[in-house]
């Protein structure tokens, strides 16, 4: 099996995922994912696609991630891993789709409008 290359995005985070046969190493920006994301909830989000497809410890993952915050980065990585697993075996797609891991979340930050301090907030109105 050669290296499978996929892309995951969430908000402004972009994750390039490179998956190959291995013993289950997950490297994010040349660091172990447990070191890069020390919070247990974020670590479980990364391993979620493997647990659903029962492929824990079968593939090595190398990820280059940039932009966004930690949660956006983790969800971008999760989407990239799910897409890579589907490229390996099409039969994984229904179970990953059922959990919502194959869907690119389109929600983005609304842009700031001129004449307002934020996207929807208005400056204080003074009648007199």
MARTORFI-291517 format. One line per 4 residues: number of its first residue (from 1); for each residue z, y, x of N, C-alpha, C. Coordinates in Angstrom, 1 decimal. Example, Ala and Ser with C-alpha at 12.3 -4.5 7.8 and 13.67 -1.06 7.14 Angstrom:
REM residues 2
1	7.8/-5.7/13.2/7.8/-4.5/12.3/7.8/-3.3/13.2 ~ 7.1/-2.2/12.8/7.1/-1.1/13.7/7.9/0.0/12.9
This chain:
REM residues 128
1	0.0/-1.2/0.8/0.0/0.0/0.0/0.0/1.2/0.9 ~ -1.0/2.1/0.6/-1.0/3.4/1.4/0.0/4.4/0.7 ~ 0.0/5.6/1.3/0.9/6.6/0.8/0.3/7.2/-0.5 ~ 1.1/7.3/-1.5/0.7/7.9/-2.8/1.2/9.3/-2.8
5	0.4/10.3/-3.1/0.7/11.7/-3.1/0.6/12.3/-4.5 ~ 1.8/12.8/-5.0/1.8/13.5/-6.3/2.5/14.8/-6.2 ~ 2.3/15.6/-7.3/2.9/16.9/-7.4/3.8/17.0/-8.6 ~ 4.9/17.6/-8.5/5.8/17.9/-9.6/6.2/19.4/-9.6
9	6.2/20.0/-10.8/6.5/21.4/-11.0/7.6/21.6/-12.1 ~ 8.4/22.6/-11.9/9.4/23.0/-12.9/9.7/24.5/-12.6 ~ 9.6/25.4/-13.6/9.7/26.8/-13.4/8.9/27.2/-12.2 ~ 9.5/27.8/-11.2/8.7/28.2/-10.0/8.9/27.2/-8.8
13	9.5/26.0/-9.1/9.7/25.0/-8.0/8.5/24.1/-8.0 ~ 8.0/23.8/-6.8/6.9/22.9/-6.5/7.3/21.8/-5.6 ~ 7.2/20.6/-6.0/7.6/19.4/-5.1/6.4/18.6/-4.8 ~ 6.0/18.4/-3.5/5.0/17.4/-3.1/5.7/16.1/-2.7
17	5.3/15.1/-3.5/6.0/13.8/-3.3/5.1/12.8/-2.6 ~ 5.5/12.2/-1.5/4.7/11.2/-0.8/5.5/9.8/-0.9 ~ 4.9/8.9/-1.6/5.6/7.6/-1.8/4.9/6.5/-1.1 ~ 5.7/5.6/-0.4/5.1/4.5/0.3/6.1/3.3/0.1
21	5.7/2.1/0.4/6.5/0.9/0.4/7.6/1.1/1.4 ~ 8.8/0.7/1.1/9.9/0.8/2.0/11.2/0.2/1.5 ~ 12.3/0.8/2.0/13.6/0.3/1.6/14.5/1.3/0.8 ~ 13.9/2.3/0.2/14.6/3.2/-0.7/15.1/4.5/-0.1
25	14.5/4.9/1.0/14.9/6.2/1.6/14.3/7.3/0.9 ~ 15.1/8.3/0.5/14.6/9.5/-0.2/14.9/10.7/0.8 ~ 13.9/11.3/1.3/14.0/12.5/2.2/13.4/13.7/1.5 ~ 14.3/14.8/1.5/13.8/16.0/0.9/13.9/17.1/2.0
29	12.7/17.7/2.3/12.6/18.7/3.4/13.2/18.2/4.7 ~ 12.9/17.0/5.1/13.3/16.3/6.3/14.8/16.1/6.4 ~ 15.5/16.1/5.2/17.0/15.8/5.2/17.2/14.8/4.1 ~ 18.2/14.0/4.2/18.5/13.0/3.1/18.8/13.7/1.8
33	18.4/13.1/0.7/18.5/13.8/-0.6/20.0/14.0/-1.0 ~ 20.9/13.1/-0.5/22.3/13.3/-0.8/22.9/14.5/0.0 ~ 22.3/14.8/1.1/22.8/15.9/1.9/22.2/17.2/1.3 ~ 20.9/17.1/0.9/20.2/18.3/0.4/20.7/18.7/-1.0
37	21.1/17.7/-1.8/21.6/17.9/-3.2/23.0/17.2/-3.2 ~ 24.1/17.9/-2.8/25.4/17.3/-2.8/26.0/17.0/-4.1 ~ 25.5/17.5/-5.2/26.1/17.3/-6.5/25.6/16.0/-7.1 ~ 26.5/15.2/-7.6/26.2/13.8/-8.1/25.2/13.8/-9.3
41	25.3/14.8/-10.2/24.4/14.9/-11.3/22.9/15.1/-10.8 ~ 22.7/15.9/-9.8/21.4/16.1/-9.3/20.9/14.9/-8.6 ~ 21.7/14.2/-7.9/21.3/12.9/-7.2/20.9/11.9/-8.2 ~ 21.6/11.8/-9.4/21.3/10.8/-10.4/19.9/11.2/-11.0
45	19.6/12.5/-11.1/18.3/12.9/-11.7/17.2/12.4/-10.8 ~ 17.4/12.4/-9.5/16.3/12.0/-8.6/16.1/10.4/-8.7 ~ 17.2/9.7/-8.8/17.1/8.2/-8.9/16.8/7.7/-10.3 ~ 16.8/8.6/-11.3/16.5/8.2/-12.7/15.2/7.4/-12.9
49	14.1/7.9/-12.4/12.8/7.1/-12.6/12.9/5.7/-12.0 ~ 13.5/5.5/-10.9/13.7/4.2/-10.2/14.5/3.3/-11.1 ~ 15.6/3.8/-11.6/16.5/3.0/-12.4/15.9/2.6/-13.7 ~ 15.1/3.4/-14.3/14.4/3.1/-15.6/13.3/2.0/-15.4
53	12.6/2.1/-14.2/11.5/1.1/-13.9/12.0/-0.1/-13.1 ~ 13.4/-0.1/-12.8/14.0/-1.2/-12.0/13.3/-1.4/-10.7 ~ 13.0/-0.3/-10.0/12.4/-0.3/-8.7/13.3/0.3/-7.6 ~ 14.6/0.3/-7.8/15.5/0.9/-6.8/15.4/0.2/-5.5
57	15.2/0.9/-4.4/15.1/0.3/-3.1/13.8/-0.3/-2.7 ~ 12.7/0.0/-3.5/11.4/-0.6/-3.1/10.5/0.4/-2.5 ~ 10.7/1.7/-2.7/9.8/2.7/-2.1/10.6/3.8/-1.3 ~ 9.9/4.2/-0.3/10.4/5.4/0.5/9.7/6.6/-0.1
61	10.5/7.7/-0.2/10.0/8.9/-0.8/10.2/10.0/0.3 ~ 9.2/10.8/0.5/9.3/12.0/1.3/8.8/13.1/0.5 ~ 9.7/14.2/0.4/9.4/15.3/-0.5/9.4/16.6/0.3 ~ 8.4/17.4/0.0/8.5/18.8/0.4/8.6/19.7/-0.8
65	9.7/20.4/-0.9/10.0/21.2/-2.2/10.2/22.6/-1.8 ~ 9.7/23.5/-2.6/9.9/25.0/-2.3/9.9/25.7/-3.6 ~ 10.6/26.9/-3.6/10.7/27.7/-4.8/11.7/27.3/-5.8 ~ 12.1/28.2/-6.6/13.0/27.9/-7.7/14.5/27.7/-7.2
69	15.3/27.2/-8.1/16.7/26.9/-7.8/16.9/25.4/-7.7 ~ 18.1/25.0/-7.5/18.3/23.6/-7.2/18.0/22.7/-8.4 ~ 18.3/23.1/-9.6/18.0/22.3/-10.8/16.5/22.2/-11.0 ~ 15.8/23.3/-10.8/14.3/23.3/-11.0/13.7/22.4/-9.9
73	14.2/22.4/-8.7/13.7/21.6/-7.6/13.9/20.1/-7.9 ~ 15.1/19.8/-8.4/15.4/18.4/-8.7/14.5/17.9/-9.8 ~ 14.3/18.7/-10.8/13.4/18.2/-11.9/12.0/18.2/-11.5 ~ 11.5/19.0/-10.6/10.2/18.9/-10.1/10.0/17.6/-9.3
77	11.0/17.3/-8.5/11.0/16.0/-7.7/10.9/14.8/-8.6 ~ 11.7/14.9/-9.7/11.8/13.8/-10.6/10.4/13.6/-11.3 ~ 9.7/14.6/-11.7/8.4/14.5/-12.3/7.4/13.9/-11.3 ~ 7.5/14.4/-10.0/6.6/13.9/-9.0/6.8/12.4/-8.7
81	8.1/11.9/-8.7/8.4/10.5/-8.5/7.9/9.7/-9.7 ~ 8.1/10.2/-10.9/7.6/9.5/-12.1/6.1/9.3/-12.1 ~ 5.4/10.4/-11.7/3.9/10.3/-11.6/3.5/9.3/-10.5 ~ 4.2/9.3/-9.4/3.8/8.3/-8.3/4.0/6.9/-8.8
85	5.1/6.6/-9.5/5.4/5.3/-10.0/4.3/4.8/-11.0 ~ 3.8/5.7/-11.8/2.8/5.4/-12.8/1.5/5.1/-12.0 ~ 1.2/5.8/-10.9/0.0/5.4/-10.1/0.1/4.0/-9.5 ~ 1.4/3.6/-9.2/1.6/2.3/-8.7/1.3/1.2/-9.8
89	2.0/1.5/-10.9/1.9/0.5/-12.0/1.8/1.2/-13.4 ~ 0.7/1.1/-14.1/0.5/1.8/-15.3/1.5/1.4/-16.4 ~ 2.1/0.2/-16.3/3.0/-0.3/-17.3/4.3/0.5/-17.3 ~ 4.6/1.3/-16.3/5.8/2.1/-16.3/5.7/3.3/-17.2
93	4.5/3.7/-17.5/4.3/5.0/-18.2/5.0/5.1/-19.6 ~ 4.9/4.0/-20.4/5.6/4.2/-21.7/7.1/4.4/-21.6 ~ 7.8/3.6/-20.7/9.2/3.8/-20.6/9.6/5.1/-20.0 ~ 8.8/5.6/-19.1/9.1/7.0/-18.5/8.8/8.1/-19.5
97	7.8/7.9/-20.2/7.4/8.9/-21.2/8.4/9.0/-22.3 ~ 9.0/7.8/-22.7/10.0/7.8/-23.7/11.3/8.6/-23.3 ~ 11.6/8.6/-22.0/12.7/9.3/-21.5/12.4/10.8/-21.2 ~ 11.1/11.1/-21.4/10.7/12.5/-21.2/10.4/12.9/-19.7
101	10.2/11.9/-18.9/10.0/12.1/-17.5/8.6/12.4/-17.1 ~ 7.6/12.1/-18.0/6.2/12.3/-17.7/5.7/13.7/-18.2 ~ 6.6/14.4/-18.8/6.2/15.7/-19.4/6.5/16.9/-18.5 ~ 5.6/17.7/-18.2/5.8/18.9/-17.4/6.4/19.9/-18.3
105	7.6/20.4/-18.0/8.3/21.4/-18.8/7.6/22.7/-18.6 ~ 7.0/23.3/-19.7/6.2/24.5/-19.5/7.1/25.8/-19.6 ~ 8.4/25.7/-19.8/9.2/26.9/-20.0/9.3/27.7/-18.7 ~ 8.9/28.9/-18.7/9.0/29.8/-17.5/9.8/31.0/-17.9
109	10.2/31.8/-16.9/10.9/33.0/-17.1/9.9/34.1/-17.7 ~ 10.4/34.7/-18.8/9.5/35.7/-19.4/9.5/37.0/-18.5 ~ 8.3/37.6/-18.4/8.2/38.7/-17.5/8.9/40.0/-18.0 ~ 9.3/40.8/-17.1/10.0/42.1/-17.4/8.9/43.1/-18.0
113	9.3/43.8/-19.1/8.4/44.7/-19.7/8.7/46.1/-19.2 ~ 7.7/47.0/-19.1/8.0/48.4/-18.7/8.8/49.1/-19.8 ~ 9.7/50.0/-19.3/10.5/50.8/-20.3/11.7/50.0/-20.8 ~ 11.9/48.9/-20.2/13.1/48.0/-20.6/13.7/47.5/-19.3
117	15.1/47.3/-19.3/15.7/46.8/-18.1/15.4/45.3/-17.8 ~ 15.2/44.5/-18.9/14.8/43.1/-18.7/13.7/42.7/-19.6 ~ 13.4/41.5/-19.8/12.3/41.0/-20.7/12.5/41.5/-22.1 ~ 13.7/41.3/-22.7/13.9/41.7/-24.1/15.0/42.7/-24.3
121	15.8/42.9/-23.3/16.9/43.9/-23.4/16.3/45.3/-23.4 ~ 16.9/46.1/-24.3/16.4/47.5/-24.3/17.5/48.4/-23.7 ~ 17.1/49.6/-23.3/18.0/50.6/-22.8/18.8/51.1/-24.0 ~ 20.1/51.6/-23.8/20.9/52.0/-24.9/20.3/53.1/-25.7
125	20.3/53.0/-27.0/19.7/54.0/-27.9/20.7/55.1/-28.2 ~ 20.3/56.3/-28.0/21.2/57.4/-28.3/20.5/58.3/-29.4 ~ 21.2/58.4/-30.6/20.6/59.1/-31.7/20.6/60.6/-31.4 ~ 21.7/61.1/-30.8/21.9/62.6/-30.5/22.1/62.8/-29.0
